Amino acid sequence: MRAVILSGSGRYADPWHRFDETSAALAGIVAGAGYRVEASDDLLGGFAALDDIDLVVVNAGDPDGPMPEGAADPGPVDESRVAAATAGFEAALERGIGILAVHAAASTLREVPAFGAALGARWVEGESWHPELGDARVHVVGSHAIAEGLADFTVTDERYAGLRLDGVIEPIAEHEDGGMRHPLVWARELGHSRLVYDALGHDIRSYESAEHRELLERALQWLSRVPAPTFDAS
């Protein structure tokens, strides 16, 4: 199986995340799940070239947000590349592909609406938030195959809250903030494709957690079963 990890740089970089470090950690986890891993920091080019890819991992930031200090202005987006990325992603969804989107991916690739629609939620400036980075208690919920047998755990991370949901999700993990539960990890069936969004993964410490790695390993196992029969949610 072939996997590509699309890592934030250029217009998809931000001042808060070391995508190079977290993408390297993700590459190790994905390779351990049996994939032949490639990596790219060209998100639009990667989406345009998903023909022979079984799994795409998206780990990148908001193209409309601030750039890292000292970074050059990437200039306007090339609409022809956006069109190619959209077509490539939609074709991959149609044939069946596994998608793992992590952390800041809730705000990335805003130029490709099909990606946001597949994700089922978006980070919305002024509406979404996160508590301070620190020990985060992760509550495993639901009856999804990924959640089966997993226990609650604590990880050093950010906990995204207030994401704007615009699709049906199957929750796998939640966190609590201000007396309310917020979805943290979820799965989606998209025709013959499957998607897992994991809001954890702010920095390398998140991927050093054995419990978080186990959750990701189970997610990758589920995502590997594509093209997925439309009647099978196992």
Backbone as CSV, one residue per row, in Angstrom:
resi,resn,N_x,N_y,N_z,CA_x,CA_y,CA_z,C_x,C_y,C_z
1,MET,0.838,-1.192,0.000,0.000,0.000,0.000,0.878,1.249,0.000
2,ARG,0.427,2.265,-0.736,1.172,3.515,-0.833,0.476,4.612,-0.039
3,ALA,1.255,5.368,0.696,0.738,6.502,1.453,1.563,7.732,1.129
4,VAL,0.897,8.882,1.105,1.599,10.145,0.955,1.230,11.043,2.133
5,ILE,2.236,11.646,2.752,2.024,12.593,3.837,2.246,13.992,3.281
6,LEU,1.199,14.810,3.334,1.257,16.178,2.828,1.453,17.109,4.014
7,SER,2.608,17.757,4.060,3.070,18.493,5.233,3.095,19.994,4.960
8,GLY,2.658,20.774,5.934,2.518,22.207,5.757,3.828,22.940,5.542
9,SER,3.867,23.741,4.494,4.968,24.670,4.245,4.425,25.763,3.342
10,GLY,5.225,26.815,3.113,4.749,27.892,2.260,3.465,28.491,2.786
11,ARG,2.459,28.580,1.938,1.183,29.179,2.345,0.447,28.321,3.378
12,TYR,0.865,27.070,3.546,0.220,26.171,4.509,1.042,25.998,5.782
13,ALA,2.022,26.880,5.998,2.780,26.912,7.251,2.164,27.962,8.169
14,ASP,2.517,27.916,9.448,2.048,28.922,10.394,3.091,29.094,11.499
15,PRO,2.912,30.067,12.386,3.931,30.309,13.418,3.907,29.328,14.589
16,TRP,2.929,28.446,14.653,2.695,27.664,15.869,3.069,26.196,15.764
17,HIS,3.183,25.674,14.568,3.354,24.227,14.394,4.638,23.912,13.629
18,ARG,5.370,22.885,14.112,6.542,22.363,13.411,6.092,21.162,12.580
19,PHE,5.514,21.467,11.422,4.964,20.397,10.593,6.038,19.419,10.135
20,ASP,7.287,19.892,9.965,8.343,18.977,9.561,8.542,17.885,10.612
21,GLU,8.521,18.260,11.892,8.727,17.290,12.969,7.536,16.341,13.109
22,THR,6.323,16.901,13.118,5.158,16.040,13.320,4.901,15.146,12.101
23,SER,5.209,15.647,10.917,5.042,14.797,9.729,6.037,13.648,9.727
24,ALA,7.258,13.893,10.226,8.231,12.809,10.340,7.747,11.747,11.320
25,ALA,7.155,12.187,12.438,6.615,11.220,13.396,5.466,10.431,12.781
26,LEU,4.602,11.115,12.060,3.491,10.426,11.396,4.000,9.431,10.354
27,ALA,5.065,9.789,9.654,5.628,8.886,8.649,6.058,7.575,9.286
28,GLY,6.655,7.656,10.479,7.068,6.441,11.172,5.882,5.576,11.569
29,ILE,4.817,6.205,12.034,3.623,5.459,12.439,2.963,4.816,11.222
30,VAL,2.863,5.567,10.132,2.230,5.042,8.918,3.056,3.906,8.323
31,ALA,4.363,4.062,8.310,5.224,2.980,7.812,5.081,1.734,8.674
32,GLY,4.958,1.920,9.984,4.775,0.792,10.887,3.474,0.051,10.652
33,ALA,2.506,0.735,10.032,1.222,0.101,9.716,1.262,-0.639,8.378
34,GLY,2.430,-0.649,7.732,2.587,-1.441,6.520,2.534,-0.668,5.216
35,TYR,2.532,0.640,5.282,2.488,1.455,4.072,3.889,1.801,3.583
36,ARG,4.021,1.944,2.269,5.220,2.545,1.673,4.978,4.048,1.638
37,VAL,5.755,4.791,2.405,5.442,6.190,2.678,6.255,7.139,1.802
38,GLU,5.568,8.108,1.223,6.186,9.228,0.541,5.780,10.488,1.296
39,ALA,6.553,11.534,1.175,6.235,12.801,1.836,6.391,13.941,0.850
40,SER,5.541,14.947,1.009,5.597,16.113,0.131,5.116,17.330,0.898
41,ASP,5.697,18.490,0.598,5.189,19.731,1.167,4.424,20.535,0.113
42,ASP,4.047,19.874,-0.972,3.238,20.481,-2.030,1.820,19.931,-1.916
43,LEU,0.981,20.605,-1.138,-0.357,20.081,-0.883,-1.207,20.016,-2.146
44,LEU,-1.219,21.097,-2.912,-2.042,21.093,-4.118,-1.534,20.068,-5.124
45,GLY,-0.219,19.999,-5.294,0.344,18.993,-6.189,0.065,17.585,-5.712
46,GLY,0.121,17.378,-4.398,-0.174,16.060,-3.845,-1.609,15.636,-4.087
47,PHE,-2.551,16.563,-3.924,-3.958,16.237,-4.168,-4.209,15.964,-5.649
48,ALA,-3.460,16.614,-6.506,-3.644,16.401,-7.943,-3.085,15.064,-8.403
49,ALA,-2.282,14.402,-7.567,-1.579,13.180,-7.984,-1.883,12.008,-7.047
50,LEU,-3.156,11.796,-6.764,-3.560,10.725,-5.847,-3.951,9.428,-6.569
51,ASP,-3.673,9.350,-7.872,-4.157,8.223,-8.675,-3.833,6.859,-8.074
52,ASP,-2.581,6.656,-7.653,-2.153,5.341,-7.176,-1.906,5.328,-5.664
53,ILE,-2.496,6.279,-4.957,-2.287,6.407,-3.519,-3.432,5.746,-2.766
54,ASP,-3.089,4.943,-1.757,-4.100,4.271,-0.931,-4.484,5.082,0.295
55,LEU,-3.549,5.912,0.780,-3.785,6.703,1.984,-3.144,8.070,1.813
56,VAL,-3.900,9.126,2.115,-3.327,10.468,2.144,-3.450,11.001,3.568
57,VAL,-2.334,11.503,4.098,-2.282,12.091,5.433,-2.074,13.585,5.275
58,VAL,-2.962,14.383,5.861,-2.890,15.839,5.727,-2.512,16.442,7.071
59,ASN,-1.359,17.111,7.100,-0.812,17.716,8.323,-0.287,19.097,7.950
60,ALA,-1.175,20.090,7.939,-0.816,21.412,7.420,-1.720,22.470,8.026
61,GLY,-1.353,23.743,7.818,-2.042,24.847,8.448,-2.922,25.657,7.512
62,ASP,-3.402,26.775,8.042,-4.401,27.614,7.394,-3.752,28.523,6.341
63,PRO,-4.146,28.416,5.073,-3.554,29.292,4.051,-3.958,30.756,4.223
64,ASP,-4.997,31.012,5.025,-5.447,32.387,5.256,-4.902,32.963,6.560
65,GLY,-4.103,32.202,7.300,-3.584,32.657,8.573,-2.219,33.306,8.446
66,PRO,-1.634,33.705,9.572,-0.311,34.356,9.536,0.780,33.375,9.143
67,MET,1.821,33.901,8.513,2.967,33.107,8.113,3.978,33.055,9.253
68,PRO,4.869,32.061,9.258,5.959,32.050,10.241,6.808,33.303,10.120
69,GLU,7.397,33.737,11.223,8.227,34.932,11.213,9.365,34.787,10.204
70,GLY,9.523,35.785,9.359,10.596,35.788,8.374,10.285,35.039,7.099
71,ALA,9.130,34.399,7.009,8.791,33.639,5.800,8.413,34.582,4.667
72,ALA,8.741,34.188,3.467,8.409,34.995,2.293,6.936,34.863,1.961
73,ASP,6.349,35.918,1.466,4.955,35.893,1.020,4.839,34.947,-0.177
74,PRO,3.993,33.910,-0.078,3.893,32.954,-1.188,3.167,33.504,-2.398
75,GLY,2.533,34.664,-2.266,1.831,35.239,-3.397,0.465,34.604,-3.601
76,PRO,-0.253,35.036,-4.634,-1.610,34.519,-4.870,-1.589,33.051,-5.265
77,VAL,-2.658,32.364,-4.920,-2.755,30.953,-5.266,-2.989,30.816,-6.770
78,ASP,-2.427,29.765,-7.339,-2.583,29.464,-8.766,-3.897,28.704,-8.953
79,GLU,-4.874,29.342,-9.574,-6.195,28.735,-9.696,-6.173,27.447,-10.518
80,SER,-5.258,27.343,-11.467,-5.186,26.108,-12.252,-4.722,24.947,-11.378
81,ARG,-3.831,25.218,-10.409,-3.382,24.173,-9.492,-4.497,23.796,-8.523
82,VAL,-5.280,24.770,-8.111,-6.435,24.476,-7.250,-7.424,23.581,-7.987
83,ALA,-7.677,23.891,-9.242,-8.607,23.088,-10.033,-8.099,21.656,-10.188
84,ALA,-6.799,21.492,-10.430,-6.222,20.155,-10.568,-6.289,19.395,-9.245
85,ALA,-6.028,20.091,-8.123,-6.098,19.461,-6.808,-7.516,19.015,-6.498
86,THR,-8.484,19.860,-6.804,-9.889,19.528,-6.557,-10.301,18.309,-7.376
87,ALA,-9.934,18.299,-8.642,-10.288,17.172,-9.507,-9.625,15.884,-9.028
88,GLY,-8.349,15.975,-8.629,-7.643,14.785,-8.162,-8.236,14.238,-6.880
89,PHE,-8.587,15.126,-5.959,-9.169,14.678,-4.694,-10.553,14.078,-4.911
90,GLU,-11.370,14.724,-5.716,-12.711,14.195,-5.962,-12.661,12.836,-6.661
91,ALA,-11.716,12.653,-7.578,-11.568,11.359,-8.251,-11.139,10.281,-7.268
92,ALA,-10.226,10.630,-6.342,-9.777,9.669,-5.333,-10.926,9.279,-4.411
93,LEU,-11.747,10.251,-4.014,-12.916,9.951,-3.188,-13.853,8.988,-3.896
94,GLU,-14.023,9.194,-5.179,-14.953,8.369,-5.951,-14.489,6.917,-6.031
95,ARG,-13.190,6.713,-6.259,-12.682,5.335,-6.410,-12.468,4.643,-5.075
96,GLY,-12.189,5.420,-4.024,-11.939,4.863,-2.693,-10.524,5.118,-2.231
97,ILE,-10.371,5.895,-1.170,-9.069,6.219,-0.600,-9.239,6.399,0.905
98,GLY,-8.177,6.110,1.655,-8.156,6.399,3.081,-7.587,7.791,3.305
99,ILE,-8.199,8.550,4.210,-7.766,9.923,4.497,-7.582,10.060,6.002
100,LEU,-6.387,10.453,6.416,-6.120,10.786,7.814,-5.757,12.261,7.867
101,ALA,-6.589,13.057,8.521,-6.339,14.489,8.671,-6.090,14.764,10.146
102,VAL,-5.029,15.515,10.446,-4.654,15.706,11.845,-4.552,17.190,12.195
103,HIS,-4.941,17.488,13.415,-4.760,18.766,14.095,-5.135,19.943,13.206
104,ALA,-4.164,20.751,12.775,-4.446,21.986,12.033,-5.056,21.733,10.668
105,ALA,-5.163,20.476,10.235,-5.837,20.173,8.973,-7.284,20.652,8.981
106,ALA,-7.843,20.909,10.173,-9.204,21.454,10.250,-9.293,22.840,9.629
107,SER,-8.139,23.469,9.382,-8.151,24.812,8.797,-7.412,24.891,7.468
108,THR,-6.918,23.785,6.965,-6.086,23.850,5.760,-6.887,23.613,4.488
109,LEU,-6.232,23.867,3.344,-6.804,23.625,2.022,-8.194,24.244,1.874
110,ARG,-8.329,25.473,2.345,-9.617,26.153,2.220,-9.973,26.399,0.758
111,GLU,-8.974,26.381,-0.134,-9.228,26.577,-1.560,-9.919,25.374,-2.188
112,VAL,-9.913,24.239,-1.487,-10.491,22.996,-2.010,-11.703,22.643,-1.155
113,PRO,-12.883,23.185,-1.475,-14.068,22.937,-0.639,-14.384,21.458,-0.452
114,ALA,-14.033,20.633,-1.421,-14.314,19.203,-1.299,-13.585,18.588,-0.112
115,PHE,-12.426,19.147,0.235,-11.701,18.628,1.386,-12.437,18.972,2.679
116,GLY,-12.877,20.216,2.823,-13.644,20.597,4.006,-14.919,19.800,4.128
117,ALA,-15.592,19.557,3.004,-16.825,18.767,3.029,-16.550,17.342,3.473
118,ALA,-15.434,16.779,3.018,-15.072,15.418,3.428,-14.732,15.367,4.911
119,LEU,-14.059,16.398,5.392,-13.652,16.452,6.790,-14.849,16.480,7.727
120,GLY,-15.883,17.205,7.337,-17.087,17.283,8.155,-17.068,18.390,9.181
121,ALA,-15.999,19.162,9.265,-15.904,20.258,10.231,-14.776,21.182,9.812
122,ARG,-14.836,22.420,10.316,-13.804,23.401,10.014,-13.492,24.227,11.258
123,TRP,-12.227,24.654,11.371,-11.844,25.674,12.344,-12.311,27.011,11.775
124,VAL,-13.073,27.755,12.578,-13.605,29.044,12.156,-13.036,30.115,13.072
125,GLU,-12.307,31.076,12.493,-11.698,32.143,13.271,-12.770,32.909,14.034
126,GLY,-12.531,33.128,15.340,-13.478,33.833,16.178,-14.568,32.965,16.755
127,GLU,-14.642,31.724,16.303,-15.667,30.794,16.772,-15.031,29.561,17.410
128,SER,-13.963,29.086,16.829,-13.245,27.924,17.354,-12.142,28.392,18.303
129,TRP,-11.720,27.509,19.197,-10.677,27.871,20.152,-10.003,26.603,20.677
130,HIS,-8.981,26.807,21.503,-8.399,25.687,22.226,-7.896,26.180,23.575
131,PRO,-8.035,25.339,24.614,-7.402,25.672,25.892,-5.887,25.679,25.731
132,GLU,-5.201,26.159,26.750,-3.741,26.188,26.689,-3.163,24.800,26.469
133,LEU,-2.051,24.767,25.752,-1.323,23.522,25.559,-0.929,22.951,26.917
134,GLY,-1.182,21.676,27.108,-0.849,21.042,28.385,-1.377,19.630,28.428
135,ASP,-1.515,19.083,29.623,-2.039,17.730,29.767,-3.506,17.715,29.358
136,ALA,-3.814,16.930,28.358,-5.162,16.847,27.812,-5.740,15.463,28.096
137,ARG,-6.902,15.425,28.711,-7.566,14.149,28.979,-8.437,13.788,27.788
138,VAL,-8.186,12.637,27.215,-8.906,12.163,26.035,-9.880,11.085,26.483
139,HIS,-11.162,11.304,26.202,-12.213,10.353,26.578,-12.630,9.566,25.342
140,VAL,-12.419,8.274,25.361,-12.807,7.403,24.250,-14.306,7.151,24.342
141,VAL,-15.010,7.323,23.224,-16.468,7.220,23.219,-16.932,6.402,22.016
142,GLY,-18.210,6.038,22.049,-18.839,5.426,20.892,-18.509,3.957,20.725
143,SER,-19.024,3.413,19.639,-18.889,1.982,19.379,-18.160,1.696,18.074
144,HIS,-17.482,2.684,17.545,-16.747,2.473,16.297,-15.645,1.450,16.496
145,ALA,-15.292,0.732,15.422,-14.257,-0.308,15.504,-12.930,0.255,15.992
146,ILE,-12.619,1.509,15.656,-11.361,2.109,16.106,-11.335,2.255,17.621
147,ALA,-12.487,2.577,18.213,-12.565,2.835,19.654,-12.609,1.558,20.486
148,GLU,-12.962,0.458,19.867,-13.180,-0.775,20.613,-11.924,-1.196,21.389
149,GLY,-12.076,-1.328,22.711,-10.974,-1.781,23.549,-10.022,-0.695,23.998
150,LEU,-10.150,0.540,23.487,-9.284,1.629,23.908,-9.784,2.241,25.213
151,ALA,-8.855,2.707,26.035,-9.201,3.351,27.304,-8.877,4.841,27.227
152,ASP,-9.518,5.623,28.090,-9.191,7.046,28.193,-7.697,7.213,28.493
153,PHE,-7.132,8.331,28.048,-5.711,8.564,28.304,-5.430,10.055,28.384
154,THR,-4.248,10.395,28.857,-3.805,11.781,28.955,-2.585,11.976,28.067
155,VAL,-2.569,13.105,27.343,-1.483,13.391,26.427,-1.174,14.887,26.505
156,THR,0.076,15.263,26.307,0.441,16.675,26.249,0.115,17.198,24.861
157,ASP,-0.880,18.104,24.789,-1.374,18.486,23.472,-2.306,19.691,23.589
158,GLU,-2.773,20.155,22.438,-3.860,21.118,22.364,-5.168,20.371,22.120
159,ARG,-6.256,20.939,22.622,-7.573,20.327,22.440,-8.461,21.317,21.689
160,TYR,-8.659,21.085,20.409,-9.506,21.977,19.627,-10.957,21.876,20.085
161,ALA,-11.623,23.011,20.133,-13.017,23.073,20.539,-13.742,24.078,19.657
162,GLY,-15.045,23.931,19.559,-15.843,24.871,18.786,-15.640,24.777,17.291
163,LEU,-15.162,23.636,16.799,-15.100,23.465,15.344,-16.522,23.482,14.790
164,ARG,-16.688,24.070,13.635,-18.020,24.130,13.029,-18.296,22.837,12.272
165,LEU,-19.190,22.031,12.806,-19.545,20.764,12.181,-20.562,21.007,11.074
166,ASP,-20.306,20.421,9.910,-21.269,20.541,8.814,-21.488,19.201,8.124
167,GLY,-21.239,18.124,8.861,-21.476,16.787,8.334,-21.705,15.819,9.472
168,VAL,-22.184,14.636,9.139,-22.411,13.595,10.142,-21.074,12.939,10.459
169,ILE,-20.727,12.882,11.739,-19.482,12.257,12.159,-19.786,11.127,13.119
170,GLU,-18.880,10.147,13.188,-18.993,9.088,14.188,-17.880,9.306,15.202
171,PRO,-18.215,9.821,16.406,-17.176,10.182,17.371,-16.416,8.974,17.891
172,ILE,-15.118,9.169,18.071,-14.237,8.153,18.634,-13.645,8.640,19.952
173,ALA,-13.381,9.941,20.042,-12.846,10.513,21.281,-13.343,11.941,21.438
174,GLU,-13.463,12.353,22.693,-13.895,13.704,23.032,-12.988,14.262,24.126
175,HIS,-13.094,15.576,24.352,-12.461,16.179,25.519,-13.455,17.130,26.156
176,GLU,-13.166,17.557,27.379,-14.067,18.427,28.114,-13.408,19.782,28.337
177,ASP,-14.176,20.831,28.077,-13.709,22.191,28.351,-14.910,23.042,28.734
178,GLY,-14.805,23.761,29.836,-15.900,24.608,30.278,-17.161,23.849,30.606
179,GLY,-16.998,22.604,31.058,-18.158,21.798,31.417,-18.875,21.184,30.235
180,MET,-18.303,21.300,29.016,-18.918,20.733,27.826,-17.968,19.752,27.155
181,ARG,-18.524,18.732,26.524,-17.737,17.782,25.746,-17.636,18.269,24.301
182,HIS,-16.443,18.104,23.715,-16.198,18.504,22.332,-15.594,17.327,21.575
183,PRO,-16.038,17.084,20.334,-15.451,15.993,19.542,-13.978,16.262,19.259
184,LEU,-13.167,15.221,19.378,-11.717,15.339,19.233,-11.183,14.435,18.126
185,VAL,-11.745,13.244,18.023,-11.377,12.294,16.967,-12.674,11.700,16.423
186,TRP,-12.780,11.621,15.106,-13.977,11.001,14.540,-13.659,10.308,13.226
187,ALA,-14.618,9.484,12.792,-14.507,8.755,11.526,-15.690,9.103,10.645
188,ARG,-15.483,8.967,9.329,-16.556,9.193,8.368,-16.443,8.183,7.232
189,GLU,-17.588,7.732,6.750,-17.675,6.927,5.530,-18.093,7.863,4.407
190,LEU,-17.347,7.856,3.315,-17.600,8.749,2.186,-17.703,7.914,0.922
191,GLY,-18.837,7.271,0.735,-18.961,6.344,-0.380,-17.998,5.186,-0.200
192,HIS,-17.066,5.020,-1.146,-16.067,3.961,-1.044,-14.830,4.411,-0.271
193,SER,-14.805,5.633,0.190,-13.650,6.165,0.922,-13.931,6.226,2.416
194,ARG,-12.848,6.344,3.171,-12.952,6.470,4.622,-12.040,7.587,5.097
195,LEU,-12.492,8.310,6.126,-11.734,9.424,6.679,-11.715,9.345,8.193
196,VAL,-10.563,9.662,8.773,-10.442,9.880,10.216,-9.825,11.252,10.421
197,TYR,-10.482,12.066,11.263,-9.891,13.329,11.688,-9.473,13.197,13.139
198,ASP,-8.231,13.567,13.429,-7.658,13.513,14.772,-7.173,14.915,15.111
199,ALA,-7.884,15.601,16.014,-7.530,16.982,16.354,-6.282,17.074,17.220
200,LEU,-5.768,15.960,17.693,-4.513,15.969,18.434,-3.337,16.125,17.463
201,GLY,-2.138,16.354,18.005,-0.945,16.385,17.168,-0.289,17.739,17.054
202,HIS,-0.402,18.585,18.102,0.188,19.923,18.030,1.703,19.865,17.843
203,ASP,2.371,19.019,18.610,3.822,18.898,18.450,4.249,17.459,18.686
204,ILE,5.549,17.243,18.669,6.093,15.887,18.669,5.708,15.110,19.922
205,ARG,5.447,15.812,21.029,5.090,15.119,22.265,3.811,14.311,22.124
206,SER,2.908,14.796,21.297,1.660,14.068,21.096,1.915,12.678,20.524
207,TYR,2.874,12.592,19.589,3.152,11.318,18.927,4.113,10.435,19.723
208,GLU,4.599,10.947,20.848,5.393,10.126,21.755,4.515,9.400,22.765
209,SER,3.225,9.702,22.773,2.273,9.039,23.655,1.925,7.657,23.099
210,ALA,2.162,6.629,23.874,1.859,5.267,23.421,0.373,5.100,23.142
211,GLU,-0.469,5.749,23.953,-1.918,5.612,23.772,-2.382,6.317,22.506
212,HIS,-1.812,7.493,22.241,-2.184,8.185,21.011,-1.711,7.404,19.790
213,ARG,-0.529,6.850,19.869,-0.023,6.043,18.756,-0.917,4.825,18.518
214,GLU,-1.383,4.196,19.598,-2.272,3.037,19.437,-3.561,3.453,18.734
215,LEU,-4.111,4.602,19.122,-5.326,5.080,18.465,-5.072,5.276,16.973
216,LEU,-3.941,5.889,16.629,-3.618,6.114,15.226,-3.397,4.802,14.479
217,GLU,-2.746,3.854,15.117,-2.522,2.556,14.474,-3.845,1.871,14.164
218,ARG,-4.806,1.975,15.078,-6.123,1.374,14.836,-6.855,2.139,13.736
219,ALA,-6.694,3.471,13.728,-7.309,4.263,12.666,-6.738,3.868,11.304
220,LEU,-5.430,3.675,11.223,-4.798,3.303,9.955,-5.257,1.922,9.486
221,GLN,-5.460,1.020,10.425,-5.969,-0.302,10.053,-7.355,-0.183,9.424
222,TRP,-8.215,0.639,10.021,-9.562,0.835,9.491,-9.508,1.536,8.137
223,LEU,-8.647,2.533,8.015,-8.538,3.276,6.767,-7.969,2.439,5.632
224,SER,-7.259,1.386,5.963,-6.651,0.550,4.916,-7.683,-0.272,4.166
225,ARG,-8.883,-0.397,4.714,-9.897,-1.239,4.093,-10.759,-0.419,3.127
226,VAL,-10.110,0.051,2.076,-10.796,0.763,0.996,-10.342,0.165,-0.339
227,PRO,-11.184,0.189,-1.392,-12.519,0.776,-1.406,-13.442,0.098,-0.393
228,ALA,-14.183,0.915,0.349,-15.042,0.390,1.405,-16.432,0.111,0.845
229,PRO,-17.005,-1.058,1.144,-18.402,-1.289,0.754,-19.291,-0.253,1.430
230,THR,-20.225,0.301,0.708,-21.044,1.380,1.262,-21.924,0.902,2.411
231,PHE,-22.128,-0.417,2.523,-22.988,-0.920,3.604,-22.194,-1.356,4.816
232,ASP,-20.856,-1.293,4.758,-20.014,-1.834,5.824,-19.399,-0.718,6.634
233,ALA,-19.786,-0.619,7.915,-19.207,0.386,8.819,-18.273,-0.255,9.827
234,SER,-17.824,-1.490,9.571,-16.990,-2.201,10.541,-15.554,-1.745,10.463
